[in-house]
Amino acid sequence: MATMDGLLGDDAVRPAGWSDPEHLLKATGRVPLTDRDQLELGEAAGWFPLLG
């Protein structure tokens, strides 16, 4: 998880409600971001997927 959090950056944090598996799925683009995810991530939502 440290790698995904590192790719997300120091100024952005993943939504608190995300489990580790959910974070991995969304960070790799396997599961799309929801409207709520995008709202919580703000500008950082545009960086997804972190790995692609």
N, C-alpha and C positions, 0 to 999 in steps of 0.2 A: 504494500500500500504506500510505502514511502516514495516509491518511484512515481506512482500516479499523482500523489500529493505534490511531489517536486515538480512534475510537469505542469501541474495546475498553477504553480507559482506561489510566491510569498504573500501576494496581495489578495489572493482569492482562496476561499476554502470551500470544500465540498459541502453540500447541504447536510445538516446534522442528522436528518432522517435516513440517509443512505447507509445501508449495510456495506460491508467490504465487498461481497459478491456483486451487489448492485452497482457500486462504484466502478468496479472492474468492467462490468458489462457496458455501462454508459461511457466510460473513458475510452473503450476500444471501439465504440460505435455499434456494438452488437444489439444494444437496446437504445432507442431514441430518447432524447430528453423530452420530458413532458413540459407543458406550459408552466407548471409550478417550478420545475427544475430551472427553466430558463429565467424565470423571475428571481429565484433565489440566487442564481449564479451571476445575474446581471451581465456585464460585458464579457465575463469569462465564458459564458455559454457559447460564444462564437469561436472558442478555442477547441470545442469538441468536434469530433473525437480527438482525444489527446494522442492516441496511437491509431494509425489508420493504414 
